[in-house]
């Protein structure tokens, strides 16, 4: 979510329902899971590895964002 979208839409909507949210900008730091890479090496054809690793990075980043807010 872009910060202006959060400020203009999400924050007021949360407030209407009695919630408070905090916007945190996404960082570029990514934790890489070597076990997950070995799985992709074993299971995914070479031609599809880049796409698979990009999805893996997105999932890891999303998981960290969720944990930070819980």
C-alpha positions in Angstrom: 0.0 0.0 0.0 1.3 3.4 -0.8 1.6 5.8 2.1 -0.9 8.3 0.6 -3.4 5.5 0.0 -3.1 4.5 3.7 -3.4 8.1 4.9 -6.3 9.0 2.6 -8.3 5.8 2.7 -7.3 3.0 5.0 -6.6 5.1 8.2 -10.0 6.8 8.1 -11.8 3.5 7.4 -10.1 1.8 10.3 -10.9 4.7 12.5 -14.6 4.5 11.6 -14.7 1.0 12.9 -12.7 1.7 16.1 -9.3 0.5 14.9 -6.0 2.2 14.8 -3.4 1.3 12.2 0.3 2.1 11.7 1.8 2.5 8.3 5.3 1.1 7.9 7.2 1.5 4.6 8.3 -1.7 3.1 12.1 -2.3 3.4 14.3 -3.8 0.7 15.9 -6.1 3.2 15.0 -9.7 2.5 15.8 -12.8 4.6 16.6 -15.7 2.4 15.6 -19.2 3.4 18.2 -21.7 2.2 15.9 -24.7 2.9 13.4 -23.1 0.6 16.0 -22.7 -2.1 17.1 -26.3 -1.9 13.4 -27.2 -2.4 13.1 -25.0 -5.5 16.4 -26.5 -6.8 15.0 -30.0 -6.5 11.4 -29.5 -7.6 11.4 -26.7 -10.3 12.8 -26.9 -13.8 15.7 -24.5 -14.5 13.6 -22.5 -16.9 11.0 -21.6 -14.2 13.4 -21.0 -11.3 13.6 -17.2 -11.6 9.8 -16.9 -11.4 9.6 -19.3 -8.5 12.3 -17.5 -6.5 10.6 -14.2 -7.1 7.4 -15.6 -5.6 9.4 -17.0 -2.7 10.9 -13.6 -1.9 7.4 -12.0 -2.0 6.1 -14.6 0.4 9.0 -14.2 2.8 8.6 -10.4 2.8 4.8 -10.6 3.3 5.3 -13.0 6.2 7.8 -10.7 7.9 5.4 -7.7 7.4 2.6 -9.8 9.0 4.7 -10.8 12.0 5.8 -7.2 12.6 2.2 -6.2 13.1 1.0 -9.1 15.2 
